[in-house]
Structure formats: C-alpha cells, structure tokens
C-alpha cells in the first residue's frame, strides 16, 4: 500500500510537483481521483437510507451481518438438506471463523479510515465495530460462508449474489464502507474460501 499512499500524502501536503517523482505523481493523482469517486459513491448510496424504510433496512441487514445471518443460513440449509447439509454447515462455519480471525489483521495493516471520517456530514446509522474500513468484514465473511453452499447447490447462486449485494448496500448506506471496501471483501472472501471449500467437500 505504500506505493499508493506515500505519493498521495506528498500531494496532500502540497509538496512541489517538481520534487515528486513523475511515477509517484501519476500514482498520487490517480489515487486522489479514485478516492474521490469512492467517496462520491458512498454519498449517493447513503441517500437511499434517508427514508424510514431505507434506514431500517440498512440497519437491519448490517446487524444481521454481525452474526445472526449465519445462524439463519445454517437453519435453512439443515431444513432443506437435512443431515446431508451438515458438512456444508460445518464448512461454512469454518470459513466464517477463519475469515473473521483474518480480516481484523488486514484492516489494521491497511489502516484505511471509514467514509464518515473523510466526510463528517455523512450520516452514521450504526456504531462501528472497529475504526478501519478496508476490507469490509461483513461482505468478506458472508462471501466465504456462501462459497461452500453455492458449490453444493449451484442453483442458488443468484440468491447468494442478491444476499451479498444487499449486505454491500447496507454497509455503504450506513457510511461504514466504500465500494472498494465491499468489493475487496467479496473478492478476498471468495478467493480464500474457495480452495479450502473445494478440497474439504471432495474428501468429505
């Protein structure tokens, strides 16, 4: 991340452009535009939670992502598949535990502040669980949990995508995350959970 943040910090401190390496200057300008677009997207999405219904939905979905949604998914899986679904439930729980242990370390390493720090006018609908933004732990864990379920039953892929999109929307609507945070969380969740899921499902 240093190649991304150091040139940007120099630009923000108004270091003369002649002093900054040309490659660093290009990186800094690109980074500044990217971060501005990221924040602008949060402002747009947060407007969808201004109504009473939108606010309630954003809060409810985000709170479900704190843990309840995984219990619900486990119950639904058992109801639909019975004992045959127990290995899937166990694997989904394993993925959740591993990712939940991993993403706090990634967040601290990246150290990105949340959108409402960059724009204090953004309404914060929920108390944050930590101060760092990238990646979204909610979308990262949910994606990892859904990986073995989708592998076992590919027909529910559309429902899984809808669930992830709903969680991603809620995390931006509450001003807790940027679009790049939720996308990064989804990507990391899938990339980290898929190899373990395919391996264990093959031997179980």
C-alpha positions in Angstrom: 0.0 0.0 0.0 3.0 2.4 0.4 3.3 2.9 -3.3 -0.4 4.1 -3.2 -0.4 6.2 0.0 3.0 7.8 0.1 2.7 9.8 -3.2 -0.8 10.8 -2.2 0.4 12.1 1.2 3.0 14.1 -0.5 0.5 15.6 -2.9 -1.9 16.4 0.0 1.0 18.2 1.9 1.4 20.3 -1.2 4.9 19.2 -1.8 6.1 20.9 -5.1 5.4 18.7 -8.0 8.9 19.2 -9.3 10.1 17.4 -6.1 7.9 14.4 -6.6 9.0 11.5 -8.9 6.9 11.5 -12.1 5.6 8.0 -11.5 4.7 8.9 -7.9 2.9 12.0 -9.1 0.9 10.0 -11.6 0.1 7.4 -8.8 -0.9 10.2 -6.5 -3.2 11.9 -9.0 -4.8 8.6 -9.9 -5.2 7.7 -6.2 -6.8 11.0 -5.4 -9.4 10.7 -8.2 -10.1 7.1 -7.3 -10.7 8.0 -3.6 -12.9 11.0 -4.6 -15.0 8.7 -6.7 -15.2 6.1 -4.0 -16.4 8.7 -1.5 -18.9 10.2 -4.0 -20.4 6.7 -4.4 -20.9 6.4 -0.7 -22.7 9.8 -0.6 -25.0 8.6 -3.3 -25.8 5.3 -1.7 -26.3 6.8 1.7 -29.2 8.8 0.3 -31.1 5.6 -0.2 -31.2 5.2 3.6 -32.7 8.6 4.3 -36.3 7.3 4.3 -37.6 5.5 7.3 -37.8 2.2 5.4 -34.4 2.6 3.8 -32.8 3.4 7.2 -34.5 0.5 8.9 -33.4 -1.9 6.1 -29.8 -0.7 6.2 -29.5 -1.1 9.9 -31.3 -4.5 10.0 -29.1 -6.0 7.2 -25.9 -4.7 8.8 -26.9 -6.1 12.2 -27.7 -9.4 10.6 -24.2 -9.4 9.2 -22.8 -9.3 12.8 -23.6 -13.0 13.2 -27.4 -13.7 13.0 -27.4 -14.2 9.3 -25.1 -17.2 9.6 -27.4 -18.9 12.1 -30.3 -18.3 9.7 -28.3 -19.7 6.8 -27.4 -22.8 8.9 -31.0 -23.4 9.9 -32.3 -23.0 6.2 -29.5 -25.4 5.0 -30.5 -28.0 7.5 -34.2 -27.6 6.8 -33.6 -28.1 3.1 -30.9 -30.8 3.1 -31.2 -32.5 6.5 -28.2 -34.5 7.6 -26.6 -34.2 4.2 -26.3 -30.5 4.8 -24.3 -30.8 8.0 -20.9 -31.0 6.2 -21.8 -27.8 4.3 -22.9 -26.1 7.5 -19.6 -27.1 9.2 -17.5 -25.9 6.3 -19.4 -22.6 6.1 -18.8 -22.2 9.9 -15.1 -23.0 9.5 -14.8 -20.4 6.7 -16.6 -17.8 8.9 -14.3 -18.5 11.8 -11.1 -18.3 9.7 -12.1 -15.1 7.8 -13.3 -13.5 11.0 -9.9 -14.1 12.5 -8.1 -12.8 9.4 -9.9 -9.6 8.3 -9.1 -7.6 11.5 -5.4 -8.1 10.8 -5.8 -7.0 7.2 -7.8 -3.9 8.3 -5.1 -2.9 10.8 -2.4 -3.4 8.2 -4.1 -1.3 5.5 -5.3 1.3 8.1 -7.9 2.9 5.8 -10.3 5.3 7.6 -14.0 4.9 7.2 -16.1 7.2 4.9 -17.6 9.2 7.7 -14.1 10.2 8.8 -13.4 11.6 5.3 -16.8 13.3 5.2 -18.2 14.1 8.7 -21.5 15.1 7.0 -22.3 11.5 6.1 -25.0 10.1 8.5 -23.6 7.2 10.5 -26.5 4.9 11.2 -24.7 2.4 13.4 -21.8 2.2 15.8 -18.7 0.8 14.1 -17.1 -2.4 15.4 -13.6 -1.1 14.6 -12.1 2.0 13.1 -10.7 0.6 9.9 -12.5 0.4 6.6 -10.8 -2.0 4.1 -11.8 -4.7 3.6 -15.5 -5.0 4.6 -15.5 -7.8 7.2 -19.3 -8.3 6.6 -19.0 -8.9 2.9 -15.8 -10.9 3.3 -17.2 -13.3 5.8 -20.6 -13.6 4.1 -19.0 -14.4 0.8 -16.8 -17.1 2.4 -19.8 -18.7 4.1 -21.8 -18.8 0.9 -19.0 -20.4 -1.2 -19.5 -24.0 0.0 -23.3 -23.6 -0.2 -23.1 -22.4 -3.8 -20.6 -25.2 -4.6 -23.0 -27.8 -3.2 -26.1 -26.2 -4.8 -25.2 -24.1 -7.8 -28.9 -23.3 -8.4 -28.9 -20.8 -5.5 -26.1 -18.7 -7.0 -28.4 -15.9 -7.9 -29.9 -15.8 -4.4 -26.3 -15.8 -3.0 -25.4 -12.8 -5.2 -28.5 -11.0 -4.1 -27.7 -11.6 -0.5 -24.1 -10.3 -0.9 -25.4 -7.2 -2.9 -27.8 -6.5 -0.1 -25.1 -6.6 2.5 -22.8 -4.5 0.4 -25.5 -1.9 0.0 -26.2 -1.8 3.7 -22.5 -1.3 4.6 -22.3 1.7 2.2 -25.7 3.1 3.2 -24.7 3.2 6.8 -21.5 5.1 5.8 -19.3 2.4 7.2 -17.6 1.3 3.9 -16.6 2.5 0.4 -17.5 0.5 -2.7 -13.9 -0.7 -3.0 -14.1 -2.0 0.6 -17.1 -4.2 -0.1 -15.7 -5.4 -3.4 -12.4 -6.1 -1.8 -14.2 -8.0 0.9 -16.2 -10.1 -1.6 -13.1 -10.9 -3.6 -11.0 -11.9 -0.6 -13.8 -14.0 0.9 -14.2 -16.0 -2.3 -10.5 -16.3 -3.1 -9.7 -17.5 0.4 -12.7 -19.7 1.0 -12.9 -21.5 -2.4 -9.7 -23.6 -2.3 -10.5 -24.8 1.2 -14.1 -25.5 0.4 -13.4 -27.5 -2.8 -10.8 -29.5 -1.1 -12.8 -30.4 2.0 -16.0 -31.1 0.1 -14.1 -33.5 -2.2 -12.9 -35.6 0.8 -16.0 -35.5 3.0 
